[in-house]
Amino acid sequence: MTPLVVAAVLAAAVTHAGWNAIAHRITDKLVGFSLISGGGLLIGLALVPFAPLPAAAAWPYLVVSAVLHLAYYLLLMRSFRLGDFGQVYPLARGTAPLLVTGLAALFAHEVPDGPAAAGIALSCAGLTGVALWGLRGRRPDWPALGAALGTGVAIAAYTVVDGLGVRAAGSPLGYIGWLLLLQGAVLPGYAWWRWRGETMARLRPFAALGLIGAALSVAAYGLVLWAQTRAALAPVAALRESSVLVGAALGAVLFKERFGLPRVVAAGLLVLGTGLMLGSG
C-alpha cells in the first residue's frame, strides 16, 4: 500500500468510528439507521448523475452487496441494542479481516505473503482483544456477542464482494453511488410503513445527527472502495479496522466506558501488525 492509500484507509477508519458512535448514541436504533441509510440514499441520488455508470460486469456484485449491507445494518442494530459500544463494535470489526483474508484468497486469488499474514493476524488479535477485555469479571452476553460476530461475517462478505465489484465497475464513484441507491430505501421504507403518520415526528429530533452520520458513512466507505482498487483486499480490511481503537476512545469519552491498559496493548499490536503489512512485498 502506498502512503496515499494508507492515509485514505486511516481517514476511513476515523469517519467509520464516528458514524457508528452516532448510530449508537441515537437510542431508537431504527430511527438512527433509517436516517443514516436514507441520508446515504440522498447522497447517492446526488452522485449518480455526475459519475460514470458502472460496467455491466459490476451489477451482480452491486445487487449482492446491497443485500449483504442490509443484513449488516440489521445485525449491527441488534448488536447496539444488546451490548456496550466499546465491546460489540470491536468484536464485529476485529473478526472481519481474518475472514476477508480467507475469502480474498479464495475468490480474488490474493494470498498474503508471510509478513503480511502475520501483520493481519496481529492486528486481528489486538482488535479482538479490545472486545474480549470487555468481558472481564462478568458472564458473556451471548446474544450480543452472537450479533456482533454475525456482523463481522457480513462485513467480511460485503468487503470481498465490493472489492471485486468496484474493480469491475471502472468507476469507484459510480459504484458507491448506485450501491447507495440500491440499499438506501429499504430501512426508511420499513420505518415509514411501521410508524405510518408518526414517521416524521420520530425522525425530526435526530435528523441533523443522522444526516451527519450518513455523510460520515458514505465518506468512510467511499475511501475504502477507492483503496480496494489500489491495494489487496485483506491489508485494506485489516488497516480499516483501526477504527476499533477510535471507537474505543469514543466509547470512553461519549459513553463513559473504560479505556484501560489492555486497549493500549491492543493499539500496540495494531501498529506492529500494520508495519508488517506495509513492509511486506
C-alpha positions, 0 to 999 in steps of 0.5 A: 500500500502506498502512503496515499492509500494508507492515509485514505484507509486511516481517514476511513477508519476515523469517519467509520468510528464516528458514524457508528458512535452516532448510530449508537448514541441515537437510542431508537436504533431504527430511527438512527439507521433509517436516517443514516441509510436514507441520508446515504440514499440522498447522497447517492441520488446526488452522485449518480448523475455526475459519475460514470455508470458502472460496467455491466460486469459490476451489477451482480456484485452491486445487487449482492452487496446491497443485500449483504449491507442490509443484513449488516445494518440489521445485525449491527442494530441488534448488536447496539441494542444488546451490548456496550459500544466499546465491546460489540463494535470491536468484536464485529470489526476485529473478526472481519479481516481474518475472514476477508483474508480467507475469502480474498484468497479464495475468490480474488486469488490474493494470498498474503505473503508471510509478513503480511499474514502475520501483520493481519493476524496481529492486528486481528488479535489486538482488535479482538482483544479490545472486545474480549477485555470487555468481558472481564469479571462478568458472564458473556452476553451471548446474544450480543456477542452472537450479533456482533460476530454475525456482523463481522461475517457480513462485513467480511462478505460485503468487503470481498464482494465490493472489492471485486465489484468496484474493480469491475465497475471502472468507476469507484464513484459510480459504484458507491453511488448506485450501491447507495441507491440500491440499499438506501430505501429499504430501512426508511421504507420499513420505518415509514410503513411501521410508524405510518403518520408518526414517521416524521415526528420520530425522525425530526429530533435526530435528523441533523445527527443522522444526516451527519452520520450518513455523510460520515458513512458514505465518506468512510466507505467511499475511501475504502472502495477507492483503496480496494482498487489500489491495494489487496483486499485483506491489508485494506480490511485489516488497516480499516479496522483501526477504527476499533481503537477510535471507537474505543476512545469514543466509547470512553469519552461519549459513553463513559466506558473504560479505556484501560491498559489492555486497549493500549496493548491492543493499539500496540499490536495494531501498529506492529501488525500494520508495519508488517503489512506495509513492509511486506512485498 
